[in-house]
Amino acid sequence: MTYYSRRQFLAENAMGIGTVALAWMLKQDNLLAKPKGISVGQPHFDLTPKKPPFVPQAKAMISLFQHGGPSHMDLTDPKPELTKYSGTDFKGDIQYSFVNQASKKLFGSPWKFRKHGECGTELSELLPNLGEIVDDVCLIRSMHTGANGHEVSIRYFHGGIPGVVGRPNLGSWLVYGLGTESQNLPAYMVLTDPGGLPVDGVTNWSNGFMPSLFQGTVLRPKEPRILNLDAPAHLQGSLQAQNLELLQTLNRKHFENHPHESDLEARISSYELAARMQTSAREALDLSQETKATQDMYGLDDPKTREYGTRCLIARRLVERGVRFIQLFHGGQPWDNHSNLINGLPGICGRTDKPSAALVKDLKQRGMLESTLVHWGGEIGRLPVTQSHGDPKNAGRDHNGQGFSIWLAGGGIKGGMAFGKTDEFGHRAVENVVTPNDFQATIMRLFGLDYQQLLYHHNGQEQIITSGRPAKVVAEILEKPPTTLT
């Protein structure tokens, strides 16, 4: 056995004793470091309505996400100089995604532009229905991700950091900060395409490091849109009610023994919501309640627009019933026109233009547009040069994250305006540049939230939607400045 003198013990353990003593003294003086707002207890999460720090302009949002990168110089951003010099070599630097098919030959738009509405915003002949609502639309022509890839820019728009997965979506942040007005339908709903999942799959509606309570709930793209909504006939009525009551009792008792399991709490909440949805969801998804005029306005009478029009109409009905955030996605990325632009672009415009405009018209005539924000746009745009495939008739455009367009309507957005500019050929945003982080900060402000103050504590750190990246509220596109609640 080894014996230590007092001098040896203190010499060998002075650092350890000193650390313990320091920690004790800091605790006595309440000087131990702790990030602001972190509770010593286990946090509780729910979707009850919450009051934001600013007077909100928007109460709900419908995002019509256009995967693939709509070609802005063919749709929303006319470039006479591009048309004038079409076929000549572009003099500047260009970042290509497909170098083996790269070309510096400028490619003027094959489609004509004209002014629409009282505001006089110029739009392509491919978007006649957008032209009918342009006085309610803010067209942002200066979006910029700085990256040409699809996934890297999609994640930037949804999660706040280019290319990074594992972060909550914008919809997750909104329902985390505000809850939902409806307790009978999910707060955050996703309407997918019968053609399959969009590029980047379920990452598009991920709750990231937040509890699964804040994840998007997917509606099936065909009937029945919610499976197993009803109990079997022999279990319905009072027997089902008794079973649900017993299940709730068991779940709550189990949760009391595992209080730190946020996913367990979310699962219990989802079971309770599912029971309440048996009536409310069926009614919300019943389009037979809509007039024929409304259905025709969305294009349900036309095979070309019926599918997307149906989802746009469902989105309006969900907002009408208190759902906070709704996303519509395409299967794959139909706007990714690397080739056959001359046929591919009119095809996807023909499917989506009428239903998208109908959504804005319908919300406005029902008095809902003022409080419902509608977003239309993709993750990138296209290059002003030809992507060659040997046959000029099969030409397309490569990716471009340096400058492109999106549009917003309602929810406190100033309508009838075009904001920002790209250069004379539509390659780069050069005036009033807007990043996805600016977009997120602005959306949050429209909902009455401060993007820097809506915090979520993860791994001992304070997280915000932009992850501390440079961001600004684009005040120029807001109808009125935000007002602090009293």
Buried (B, 14 or more C-beta within 10 A) or exposed (E): EEEEEEEEEEEEEEEEEEEEEEEEEEEEEEEEEEEEEEEEEEEEBEBEBBEBBBEBBBBBBBBBBBBBBBBBBBBBBBBEBBBEBBEEEBEEEBBBBEEEBBBBBBBBBBBEBEEBBEBEBBBBBBBBBBBBBBBBBBBBBBBBBBBBBBBBBBBBBBBBBBEEEEBBBBBBBBBBBBBBBBBBBBBBBBBBBEEEBBBBEEBBBBBBBBBBBBBBBBBEBEEEBBEEBEBEEEEEEEEBEEEBEEBBEEBEEEBEEEEEBBEBBBBBBBEBBBBEBBEBBBEBBEBEEBEEEBBBBBBBEBEEBBBBBBBBBBBBBBBBBBBBBBBBBBBBBBBBBBBBBBEBBBEBBBBBBBBBBBBBBBBBEEEBBBBBBBBBBBBBBBBBBBBBBEEEEBBBBBBBBBBBBBBBBBBBBBBBBBBBBBBBBBBBBBEBBBBBBBBBBBBBBBBBBBBEEBBBBBEEEEBBBBBEBEBEBBEEBBBEEBEEEE
